[in-house]
Amino acid sequence: MLLLIRPRAYSKCISLKRCISSSTRPAISFQYMPLDANKNEIRLLTVLELNPSGTLLCSLKHQPLNHRLEYHGLSYAWKDIAIDKNDEGEEILVNNCGMIVGRNLVAALKARRSHEFCNVPLWVDAICINQDDTAERNAQILRMREIYAEASLVTV
């Protein structure tokens, strides 16, 4: 069964017509929507399932960071050396849009699916921070201590 996640204000996809069920790259790449600093927002990733071709399906939502928010933190290198040199990385689908991330991160996310806390959202620096937006990246770096402190579990 393929679960379709409809994008809301937290993500932007040009079309939902493309449903990925093969190993081909999607025509639509994930595009970040800006975080609302007035709402103290962060992005949280939820790992959903694998589609028939083995691609990991995830959702990414904006959430206000507060003391009642339950999530886990996963610290991960922002740039995977393998992607930069010899390896193209691996695709995951985030809100039905393609995103290339490091193979080690994909393996960690897939392994997490089998744990009892698999439904708890994650804050993963490599995905939850828009690495292409220097201003956002710098602002989020300043908040990382708070973000990890508020997480109920952090894996480094």
BAFI-3210 file (N, C-alpha, C; in Angstrom, 3 decimals, decimal comma, padded with zeros to 6 digits):
// residues 156
n [1|2|3|4|5|6|7|8|9|10|11|12|13|14|15|16|17|18|19|20|21|22|23|24|25|26|27|28|29|30|31|32|33|34|35|36|37|38|39|40|41|42|43|44|45|46|47|48|49|50|51|52|53|54|55|56|57|58|59|60|61|62|63|64|65|66|67|68|69|70|71|72|73|74|75|76|77|78|79|80|81|82|83|84|85|86|87|88|89|90|91|92|93|94|95|96|97|98|99|100|101|102|103|104|105|106|107|108|109|110|111|112|113|114|115|116|117|118|119|120|121|122|123|124|125|126|127|128|129|130|131|132|133|134|135|136|137|138|139|140|141|142|143|144|145|146|147|148|149|150|151|152|153|154|155|156]
n.u [000,843|000,589|001,092|-000,157|000,966|-000,328|000,876|001,045|000,990|003,599|005,259|006,200|005,065|005,025|003,259|001,004|000,552|002,486|003,245|005,428|006,558|008,523|012,049|012,946|013,962|012,020|010,131|009,775|011,321|011,869|010,887|011,664|009,587|009,605|010,500|008,502|009,515|008,206|006,405|008,067|008,981|010,015|011,112|009,768|010,414|008,659|008,882|007,340|006,692|007,881|007,777|006,566|008,897|010,899|011,626|011,911|009,228|008,280|007,117|007,255|006,853|005,966|006,335|005,538|008,108|007,896|007,440|005,737|005,896|006,587|009,399|012,216|015,743|018,143|021,380|023,262|025,666|025,830|026,629|027,097|029,943|030,132|028,156|029,193|031,512|031,834|029,356|025,913|024,132|020,995|017,587|014,797|011,295|009,745|006,957|005,800|007,662|010,840|013,945|017,376|019,510|022,165|023,346|023,853|022,230|019,707|019,720|019,733|017,236|015,519|016,082|015,090|012,366|011,642|011,607|010,127|009,509|008,925|006,957|007,356|008,074|011,012|013,804|016,073|019,076|020,226|018,059|015,898|016,739|016,997|019,475|020,360|019,694|021,268|020,785|018,692|019,972|022,091|020,595|019,276|021,414|022,174|020,076|020,280|021,163|018,979|016,988|017,900|017,912|015,217|014,262|013,007|014,643|017,916|020,016|023,301]
n.v [-001,177|002,177|005,132|008,308|011,501|014,568|017,714|020,596|023,860|023,698|022,606|022,552|021,449|020,980|019,349|016,690|014,552|012,739|009,690|007,856|004,749|003,276|002,828|005,125|008,569|011,168|013,690|015,926|017,861|018,167|021,145|023,562|025,375|028,560|028,812|029,984|032,395|033,873|032,083|030,312|028,071|024,760|022,133|018,874|015,495|012,674|009,262|007,171|004,778|002,191|002,452|000,353|000,056|000,259|002,775|005,192|006,662|009,759|012,353|015,875|018,371|021,626|022,679|024,313|024,955|023,798|023,009|020,849|019,368|016,327|014,723|013,183|013,670|013,515|013,570|014,361|014,314|017,170|017,260|014,539|012,808|010,794|011,470|013,785|012,942|010,108|008,904|009,092|009,390|008,650|008,458|009,743|010,100|013,015|014,402|013,608|014,453|014,308|013,849|013,921|012,216|011,238|007,856|006,527|007,917|007,289|004,538|004,608|005,817|003,907|001,723|002,667|002,419|-000,055|000,053|000,573|003,236|004,243|005,898|008,374|011,703|013,067|015,262|015,986|017,228|017,328|017,180|018,655|021,253|023,733|023,388|024,839|027,439|029,996|031,943|030,765|028,391|029,389|030,619|028,389|026,880|028,360|027,712|025,030|023,868|024,361|023,002|020,314|020,010|020,117|017,800|014,492|012,320|011,904|010,983|010,537]
n.w [000,000|-000,827|000,762|000,493|001,117|001,533|000,658|002,751|004,125|004,900|003,041|-000,428|-003,407|-006,869|-008,215|-007,509|-009,037|-009,745|-008,675|-006,945|-007,724|-008,703|-009,321|-010,454|-010,620|-009,119|-010,834|-009,404|-007,021|-003,514|-001,898|000,432|002,718|004,283|007,764|010,495|012,498|014,452|015,468|016,615|015,175|014,211|012,011|011,755|011,136|010,069|009,772|007,552|005,807|003,553|000,024|-002,708|-004,279|-002,490|-001,635|000,879|002,560|003,849|006,079|006,462|008,714|009,904|013,210|016,284|018,579|021,716|025,216|025,391|023,146|021,661|020,490|018,880|018,691|016,101|015,436|012,682|010,074|008,013|005,345|003,399|002,826|000,939|-000,915|-002,009|-003,295|-004,596|-004,661|-005,396|-003,346|-001,737|-002,593|-000,838|-000,212|000,610|001,807|-000,593|-002,455|-004,049|-002,316|-001,961|000,130|002,373|002,213|004,630|006,414|005,383|005,899|008,711|009,196|008,076|009,745|012,136|011,830|012,796|015,539|018,825|019,148|016,672|015,601|016,653|015,965|014,314|014,766|012,528|011,777|009,193|007,467|008,513|008,624|006,243|004,199|002,043|002,466|003,703|005,720|007,225|007,994|009,601|011,651|012,717|013,633|015,840|017,477|018,013|020,442|022,168|020,714|020,786|023,571|024,209|023,065|023,615|023,393|022,231|019,612|018,714]
ca.u [000,000|001,341|000,431|000,112|000,947|-000,617|001,606|000,277|001,770|004,970|006,054|005,700|005,275|004,369|002,188|000,891|000,205|003,563|003,276|006,657|006,482|009,658|013,323|013,320|013,939|010,799|010,300|009,570|012,215|011,321|011,211|011,358|008,871|010,307|010,022|007,949|010,232|007,238|005,756|009,132|008,823|011,042|010,531|009,903|010,305|008,046|009,143|006,058|006,794|008,583|006,870|006,892|010,255|011,856|011,908|011,378|008,239|008,328|006,441|007,987|005,871|006,375|005,732|006,133|008,930|007,430|007,770|004,806|006,145|007,415|010,170|013,576|016,763|019,152|022,453|023,804|026,506|025,046|027,031|027,625|031,124|029,860|027,381|030,043|032,616|031,605|028,038|024,844|023,229|019,793|016,386|013,630|010,188|009,304|005,706|005,652|008,664|012,135|015,045|018,555|020,235|023,215|022,905|023,878|021,034|018,576|019,798|019,306|015,786|014,861|016,242|014,227|010,989|011,380|011,642|008,849|009,262|008,989|005,988|007,738|008,769|012,453|014,474|017,334|019,652|020,494|016,803|014,987|017,287|017,207|020,916|020,627|019,320|022,310|020,199|017,999|020,969|022,770|019,642|019,012|022,625|022,092|018,991|020,461|021,230|017,594|016,251|018,295|017,521|013,761|013,970|012,893|015,735|018,845|020,994|024,408]
ca.v [000,000|003,422|006,196|009,614|012,598|015,804|018,840|021,720|025,092|023,442|022,129|023,018|020,564|021,513|018,453|015,431|013,516|011,758|008,768|007,107|003,325|002,638|003,344|006,333|009,821|011,917|014,943|017,003|017,852|018,816|022,550|024,006|026,615|029,209|028,663|031,209|032,689|034,360|030,907|029,473|026,810|023,857|021,089|017,526|014,438|011,412|008,166|006,500|003,409|002,022|002,180|-000,953|-000,013|000,357|004,166|005,594|007,730|010,550|013,656|016,930|019,368|022,710|022,601|025,265|024,305|024,081|021,950|019,714|018,713|015,130|014,365|012,717|014,333|012,670|014,416|013,734|015,220|017,901|016,838|013,187|012,784|009,888|012,175|014,778|012,359|008,993|008,322|010,059|009,378|007,849|009,278|009,489|010,976|013,856|015,027|013,178|015,074|013,662|014,491|013,063|012,292|010,234|006,465|006,170|008,489|006,463|003,286|004,905|006,052|002,614|000,907|003,254|001,964|-001,308|000,280|000,909|004,681|004,574|006,931|009,646|012,524|013,298|016,459|015,553|018,477|017,239|017,290|019,645|022,576|023,962|023,587|025,768|028,780|030,363|032,653|029,781|027,482|030,088|030,797|027,086|026,487|029,034|027,092|023,582|023,482|024,353|021,941|019,021|019,990|019,862|016,450|013,478|011,390|012,372|010,007|011,217]
ca.w [000,000|-000,910|001,492|-000,076|002,061|000,813|001,218|003,281|004,117|005,291|001,917|-001,714|-004,543|-008,049|-008,621|-006,782|-010,001|-009,865|-007,548|-007,185|-007,414|-009,351|-008,827|-011,184|-009,869|-009,377|-011,558|-008,447|-005,871|-002,329|-001,703|001,791|002,996|005,399|009,135|011,070|013,750|015,431|016,055|017,164|014,461|013,712|011,167|012,291|010,137|010,483|008,836|007,388|005,310|002,285|-001,085|-003,300|-004,825|-001,386|-001,303|002,174|002,524|005,080|006,059|007,147|009,129|010,792|014,548|017,224|019,603|023,072|026,174|025,273|021,871|021,783|019,304|019,122|017,894|015,472|014,934|011,488|009,274|007,026|004,007|003,378|001,954|-000,174|-001,931|-002,641|-004,063|-005,512|-004,533|-005,601|-002,211|-001,939|-002,572|-000,009|-000,590|001,711|001,349|-001,989|-003,312|-003,902|-001,604|-001,930|001,396|002,485|002,383|006,049|007,027|004,948|006,661|010,085|009,193|007,839|010,958|013,157|011,611|013,514|016,980|019,452|019,034|015,245|015,246|017,251|014,965|014,477|014,280|011,935|011,268|007,758|006,723|009,092|008,332|004,815|004,075|000,949|002,910|004,673|006,865|008,063|008,570|010,693|012,748|013,334|014,377|017,135|018,250|018,140|021,861|022,645|020,016|021,365|024,989|024,289|022,562|024,679|023,183|021,200|019,144|018,030]
c.u [000,887|000,531|000,821|-000,038|000,723|000,132|000,653|001,171|003,247|005,818|005,425|006,069|004,479|003,169|002,177|000,586|001,243|003,624|004,439|006,461|007,587|010,927|013,761|013,216|012,628|011,116|010,249|010,529|011,569|011,788|010,759|010,509|009,552|009,661|009,502|008,610|009,279|006,504|006,777|009,134|010,139|010,335|010,765|009,581|009,638|008,305|007,873|006,204|007,683|007,545|007,304|008,308|011,321|012,237|011,204|010,434|008,219|007,430|007,288|006,996|006,527|005,615|006,343|006,913|008,417|007,673|006,859|005,022|007,055|008,072|011,528|014,522|017,738|020,193|023,138|024,615|025,668|025,390|027,652|028,764|030,871|029,079|028,296|031,109|032,140|030,168|026,981|023,929|022,033|018,583|015,398|012,528|009,711|008,104|005,510|006,634|010,025|013,141|016,198|019,281|021,288|022,666|022,901|022,661|019,804|018,564|019,335|017,798|015,016|014,936|015,308|012,790|010,648|011,378|010,284|008,518|009,250|008,017|006,303|008,491|010,236|012,830|015,848|017,951|019,856|019,241|015,948|015,494|017,473|018,677|021,285|020,300|020,272|021,736|019,475|018,998|021,669|021,857|019,386|020,223|022,603|021,040|019,226|020,526|019,818|016,810|016,604|017,876|016,036|013,385|013,914|013,988|016,608|019,834|022,055|025,211]
c.v [001,239|004,519|007,530|010,677|013,874|016,957|019,926|022,937|024,861|022,886|022,614|021,994|021,122|020,652|017,216|014,282|012,413|010,922|007,803|005,650|002,559|003,264|004,599|007,552|010,554|013,205|016,134|016,832|018,596|020,259|022,961|025,270|027,230|028,898|030,014|031,437|033,177|033,226|029,950|028,087|026,080|022,887|019,747|016,514|013,223|010,388|007,339|005,039|003,382|001,835|000,864|-001,062|000,124|001,773|004,525|006,781|008,433|011,764|014,625|018,044|020,438|022,540|023,681|024,497|024,747|022,860|020,727|018,914|017,501|014,831|013,856|013,491|013,312|013,595|013,686|014,759|015,876|017,488|015,463|013,159|011,900|010,591|013,116|014,159|011,310|008,513|009,402|010,170|008,511|008,756|008,794|010,407|011,698|014,642|014,817|013,812|014,448|014,515|013,492|013,304|011,186|008,838|006,038|006,719|007,681|005,148|003,497|005,112|004,756|001,728|001,393|002,755|000,729|-001,145|000,713|002,400|005,150|005,685|008,298|010,463|012,753|014,708|015,984|016,777|018,459|017,431|018,452|021,078|022,665|024,340|024,571|027,217|029,184|031,043|031,680|028,863|028,143|030,280|029,476|026,569|027,105|028,403|025,620|023,117|023,375|023,201|020,576|018,913|019,656|018,453|015,454|012,409|011,958|011,263|010,759|010,186]
c.w [000,000|-000,248|000,883|000,993|001,264|001,452|001,689|003,217|004,411|004,164|000,622|-002,773|-005,706|-008,431|-007,743|-007,729|-010,061|-008,605|-007,790|-006,765|-008,119|-008,819|-009,562|-010,289|-010,144|-010,126|-010,608|-007,279|-004,720|-002,257|-000,304|001,768|004,210|006,748|009,620|012,427|014,829|016,141|016,666|016,500|014,217|012,767|011,834|011,199|010,760|009,391|008,757|006,995|004,086|001,191|-001,731|-003,859|-003,739|-001,007|000,003|002,011|003,875|004,942|006,868|007,436|009,975|012,106|015,413|018,294|020,968|023,947|026,060|023,989|022,081|020,449|019,768|018,226|017,334|014,869|013,799|010,724|008,190|005,616|004,124|002,369|000,739|-001,279|-002,704|-003,542|-005,058|-005,584|-004,720|-004,397|-002,535|-001,808|-001,528|-000,535|000,659|001,208|-000,147|-002,956|-003,021|-003,151|-001,565|-000,606|001,412|002,746|003,846|006,780|006,641|005,734|008,101|010,162|008,961|009,081|012,054|013,037|012,424|015,035|017,508|019,353|017,584|014,844|015,844|016,191|015,332|014,062|013,833|011,274|009,754|006,905|007,222|008,981|006,824|004,618|002,962|001,299|004,038|005,903|007,790|008,750|009,750|011,895|013,472|014,107|015,761|018,045|018,554|019,590|022,442|022,016|020,588|022,823|025,154|023,803|023,716|024,557|022,071|020,891|018,354|017,261]
res [m|l|l|l|i|r|p|r|a|y|s|k|c|i|s|l|k|r|c|i|s|s|s|t|r|p|a|i|s|f|q|y|m|p|l|d|a|n|k|n|e|i|r|l|l|t|v|l|e|l|n|p|s|g|t|l|l|c|s|l|k|h|q|p|l|n|h|r|l|e|y|h|g|l|s|y|a|w|k|d|i|a|i|d|k|n|d|e|g|e|e|i|l|v|n|n|c|g|m|i|v|g|r|n|l|v|a|a|l|k|a|r|r|s|h|e|f|c|n|v|p|l|w|v|d|a|i|c|i|n|q|d|d|t|a|e|r|n|a|q|i|l|r|m|r|e|i|y|a|e|a|s|l|v|t|v]
***
